Amino acid sequence: MKVKPTLKTYSNNSMEKKYEVLKSICETRKSCRSFKPDMFPEECIEQILNIAHKSPYANGRKNWEVIVIREKPIIELMSKTVISSIENISDQMDQDLSFLFKNYSKNFTFFNKAPVIFIPIFRISPTIQSILKDNITPEMLLWERDNSVKSISCVSMLLILAAESLGLNSCYMTGPLLAQEELAQILKLPTGRLIGSIIPVGYCNN
Ligand SMILES: Cc1cc2nc3c(=O)[nH]c(=O)nc-3n(C[C@H](O)[C@H](O)[C@H](O)COP(=O)(O)O)c2cc1C
């Protein structure tokens, strides 16, 4: 006898399908560290941003946005700035440590090969600071800062999953943020805005 599907079986099936789609996106995603120069369809940028903007956020404040950089000279300047920051930091180290540090940071600058870079930026919402004023403790200040950092991490994660779902490759990068201040200047960020990550997006070379 043919069993008539109920509302429950329909919704179970569609939930299973959603899970399978998400699972395959998560399983195929891998960090890409070598990009082809080819540009991808422009509409993908908007699609990626649409998903990133669905991200959850702490403190009831959406204190972030995502900027998109396609201009090659700016991307190159950002990469050169990170390289010189690494040089400056390692110059102050003993030779052995300098060698280790340079080796560790070799994956902080390849974003210059990608055609587009997404940069989630945020500011620390002083919600609890405005309530407690002088009574705020260092622990609570750290907790408040962490909330903003955790929120922007969610944005970055959704962004790389969105890229993957469109057949694009990416890498979640915080290494370049060793040069946070210099990068913020290049990007002309308003005072108090912080860079959450650098996410190059494009087609992987391998
Ligand atoms: C917060 C965070 C920061 C990262 N920063 C860098 C980075 O600066 N350079 C880099 O090459 N990879 C970076 N990665 C990527 C990790 O190295 C990578 O996700 C990890 O090795 C697992 O590999 P998979 O992404 O291919 O699964 C970062 C990942 C996270 C979550």
The ligand as a Gaussian input file, in Angstrom:
#p B3LYP/6-31G(d) Opt

LIG

0 1
 C       41.365000      32.505000      13.033000
 C       42.121000      31.870000      11.889000
 C       43.213000      32.515000      11.359000
 C       43.926000      31.968000      10.294000
 N       44.976000      32.671000       9.759000
 C       45.665000      32.140000       8.706000
 C       46.730000      32.865000       8.083000
 O       47.066000      33.973000       8.449000
 N       47.377000      32.269000       7.051000
 C       47.026000      31.034000       6.573000
 O       47.641000      30.557000       5.636000
 N       45.997000      30.332000       7.129000
 C       45.296000      30.857000       8.162000
 N       44.227000      30.179000       8.699000
 C       43.796000      28.921000       8.065000
 C       44.223000      27.719000       8.884000
 O       45.610000      27.548000       8.793000
 C       43.460000      26.494000       8.326000
 O       42.086000      26.719000       8.456000
 C       43.841000      25.206000       9.048000
 O       45.175000      24.862000       8.763000
 C       42.940000      24.035000       8.613000
 O       43.026000      23.820000       7.216000
 P       41.751000      23.960000       6.245000
 O       41.211000      25.353000       6.367000
 O       42.268000      23.688000       4.863000
 O       40.735000      22.956000       6.684000
 C       43.513000      30.725000       9.747000
 C       42.392000      30.083000      10.286000
 C       41.704000      30.644000      11.327000
 C       40.484000      29.932000      11.886000

